[in-house]
Amino acid sequence: MLRSRWWLTSAALALLGCGGPFPQSTLAPRSDFARATDVLFRDIFWWAAAVFVVVELLLIIALVRFRHREGRAAPRPAHGHTILEIAWTLAPAVILVFVAVPTVRTIFTTAGEDIPPNALKVEVVGHQWWWEYKYPDLGIATANEMHVPVGKPVQVAITSADVIHSFWAPVLGGKRDAIPGHVNYIAFSADSVGDYSGQCAEFCGASHGNMRLRVLVDRDSAFQAWVDEQKGGPATPPKASLAEQGKAVFSRSACIGCHTIQGVSPGIIGPNLTHVGSRITVAAGLFPNDSAHLASWIADAPSLKPGVLMTRMKPPLTDADIAAVVAYLQSLK
């Protein structure tokens, strides 16, 4: 009875695990980089499957043909078979050539350092535990949500401000380590408009699992509208509004020491908040960017994200002050 329950539980878990959806699956490529590695994986998989079938078939033939039978003498041991020895030496070598050549070619193709002159350049900096994005040719900076145009080559230069992280948006390309003092590259051209999830793939501390990212692939017009929005200064809250009160609270609190809002505060420790109201999430993709989660984050970030560098305010902000700051930040679009 216990054994049957164990099998049923295992089968149920296996079915649930295969049910999806899998937003970070590498098996649904959405760029030339991801497609190249997917083709390589599938080719090697079928080579491995063919080798498995041949080996198992030969094993079954040997088991059937040379199995013990009553009244039959055991086969005599054979020592040395030149043709067989040459065959089982050459066969793996040939298979390795068929695997190695496309693998090496794909490695060089996806190195990310050689790009067309019209490629969009994005500088990615990993922090504990959020992502900073800079567009040097466009003069803009944002955090956690990277926008790129569909069909245009993009080069991502990746480094870190503290410890080793790893930038990974599975449907767009492979992992690249973010190493302090060193720059690694990924180059890709996304072929489908969409909102693609990613993750830090290198253990980097207490909130490694909470260091998420999003890559939003936009149509040309939508991407240009986003760029124009980012280049503009922060929205000015209406006079005598709750958002204007929030701006005053923000300007006199510890927020200004860590966060940049263009024309308001110069902080560089935390994410740039100049257009934070236009982002989909807060806390590096951990929560939706709505008033309830934003208020909880401002009030007590460490309770929501272990190890986060955003400490509790001292003295703490009142509920009224937090509501005002939330209104201000949500107005920054």
Secondary structure, 3 states (H helix, E strand, C coil): CHHHHHHHHHHHHHHHHCCCCCCCCCCCCCEHHHHHHHHHHHHHHHHHHHHHHHHHHHHHHHHHHCCCCCCCCCCCCCCCCHHHHHHHHHHHHHHHHHHHHHHHHHHHHCCCCCCCCCCEEEEEEEECCEEEEEECCCCEEEECEEEEECCCEEEEEEEECCCCEEEECCCCCCCEEECECCCEEEEEEECCCEEEEEEECCCCCCCHHHCEEEEEEECHHHHHHHHHHHHCCCCCCCCCCHHHHHHHHHHHCHHHHCCEECCCEECCCCCCCCCHHHCCEECCCCEECCHHHHHHHHHHHHHHCCCCCCCCCCCCCCHHHHHHHHHHHHHCC
